[in-house]
Amino acid sequence: MIGPSYDAEVFDHLPRARLATLPTALEGASRRDGSGPRLWIKRDDLTGLGGGGNKARKLEFLCGQALADGARAIVTVGAAQSNHCRMTAAAGSRLGVEVHLVLAGDAPAEGGRQTGNQLLAQMFGAQMHHTGAAESHWGELEIARESLTAELAEQGLAPSSIPIGGSTAVGALGYALAFVELIDQCRSEGFLPRAVVFTSSSGGTHAGLLAGRAALIADGRLRAEEAPDIVAIGVAKGVNLGVPCVAELADAALGLMRVETCVDQADIEVDPRWIGDDYAVPTDAGTAAIEWAARRGGWLMDPTYSGKGLSGLLGLIDEERWDGDDQVVFIHSGGWPALFA
Ligand SMILES: Cc1ncc(COP(=O)(O)O)c(C=O)c1O
């Protein structure tokens, strides 16, 4: 076991707002089709905050820092159906801080209604700024975030401004801690996984998992040869091209954790084959994975993130990357509200 004293040693000096219901469950699932590795699902769709999902873990540290800095507003940015924006809105309502969301796409036409994540973000009381930008034009969205942040700063709100997906070194801390939590759970189930597979878009989840893995190895709590592969299924073009730089984010997170090590480039794996035509454009394999998850475990996955991520994992099983003695964990990062968009 790694245990609470390790968590305290490495994470307790970092500002944190308790927003997520942790630890999330680790559920044993059936094999793909009766053969292949044993699958486990890490239920990060059940982190609780505002409908759950991976961003709750990042927001604990991002909002902790915002409160420590005296922010009276939080600004963030995302796709029209951003889970990160929905969950930031929920965090703001829990913490009593106003939230501004800079979103791709347009406001609903006259007489139209918000749906999915936008409907929920509105219920949580966030102020929405529709930019008209295309979904994957991250640069344009980030410029809009910066100019809104400057406006709110002029109004004296000392805004905390969070980039797309909450993927900063501070946000990545949430997944460094998640990796420690996961290894503890696996050990108490009597195994260590060969791989941890998850959906990657802005890279912060990936960076955090790599940082957690590197930290446990550096601190002698996990032997390098038994450490699981960290396999990112890339669902956005930026992350598939290696932007943002996951190694830089992970190393910066390790710096904040005061662990003197860095990630090995050879450990960074992004599988770009499952995105299809583009970010948020459904694929046949993703649709089949969503159906598989719904019928095998009652798991709700979405076409932009977790469905495509799971399609990558099922595809890797079909390619026989692992054998029947292996155990593989899929981190279910959430995203169900988009099913209603
Ligand atoms: C449901 C879901 N899964 C996975 C991801 C990818 O996480 P990251 O942006 O940290 O790569 C996101 C990001 O928006 C998400 O909303």
The ligand as a MOL file (V3000), in Angstrom:
LIG
                    3D

  0  0  0     0  0            999 V3000
M  V30 BEGIN CTAB
M  V30 COUNTS 16 16 0 0 0
M  V30 BEGIN ATOM
M  V30 1 C -15.3780 13.3680 -20.6610 0
M  V30 2 C -13.9740 13.7610 -20.9430 0
M  V30 3 N -13.0570 12.7830 -21.0650 0
M  V30 4 C -11.7550 13.0690 -21.3270 0
M  V30 5 C -11.3370 14.3720 -21.4840 0
M  V30 6 C -9.8970 14.6240 -21.7980 0
M  V30 7 O -9.1770 15.1100 -20.6960 0
M  V30 8 P -7.9270 16.0520 -20.9380 0
M  V30 9 O -8.4840 17.3420 -21.4750 0
M  V30 10 O -7.3080 16.1920 -19.6070 0
M  V30 11 O -7.0420 15.4300 -21.9520 0
M  V30 12 C -12.2660 15.4240 -21.3590 0
M  V30 13 C -11.8240 16.8120 -21.5660 0
M  V30 14 O -12.5360 17.7040 -21.8370 0
M  V30 15 C -13.6130 15.1040 -21.0760 0
M  V30 16 O -14.5340 16.0560 -20.9470 0
M  V30 END ATOM
M  V30 BEGIN BOND
M  V30 1 1 1 2
M  V30 2 1 2 3
M  V30 3 2 2 15
M  V30 4 2 3 4
M  V30 5 1 4 5
M  V30 6 1 5 6
M  V30 7 2 5 12
M  V30 8 1 6 7
M  V30 9 1 7 8
M  V30 10 2 8 9
M  V30 11 1 8 10
M  V30 12 1 8 11
M  V30 13 1 12 13
M  V30 14 1 12 15
M  V30 15 2 13 14
M  V30 16 1 15 16
M  V30 END BOND
M  V30 END CTAB
M  END
